[in-house]
Amino acid sequence: MADLFTHILFGYVLGIVLSWRYEWISYPFITAVMIGSTLPDLNRIDLVLPSDMISILLGVPFTWSPLHRVGGTFLVVCIGALLVPNAYRRVVFALLCTGAASHYALDLLLYKPSGMTSPLLWPFMTQGIAVDGFYLSSDRWPVVAAMALAGLVWLIDRRWMSTNSSDQ
């Protein structure tokens, strides 16, 4: 899935760039940004556990689609923040939210034939947002651009940032 890989790469780029500004963001915290950038796509668990099967097992209507909404992602971020030690909860919460926000920002650039996104801001807004879009989720160039950007940021981080930190 090129789309998911693109989100992970942009999460990496965002985490590294934030670590240049905020010294307390170490590599494990960059991983938290990358994980956060994938959380809205947890709705794709439907490929493994179809909603219909869950509905039959539970006996009530069920769908995974709220996981790709701000409200559902916020709930998953809260659960994720509870899985780390108390000392790191606020930091991990903020970085997971940052990664998820980068996911939604990229999704707003996604071209939809209808010209409307899905209701990403549910439960705050029940309608989609009108966007022209910039790319299709099936396009290959966004992942190539993300790989190039991630490679450049990695190179800068290894060469330039590591020499600056050893000078101090």
Secondary structure, DSSP 8 states (H G I E B T S, - for coil): -HHHHHHHHHHHHHHHHHHHH-TT--HHHHHHHHHHTTGGGGGGGGGTS-HHHHHHHHTS---SGGGGSHHHHHHHHHHHHHTS-GGGHHHHHHHHHHHHHHHHHHHHTB--TTSB---TTTTT-SS--B---SB-TT-SHHHHHHHHHHHHHHHHIIIIIHHHHHH-
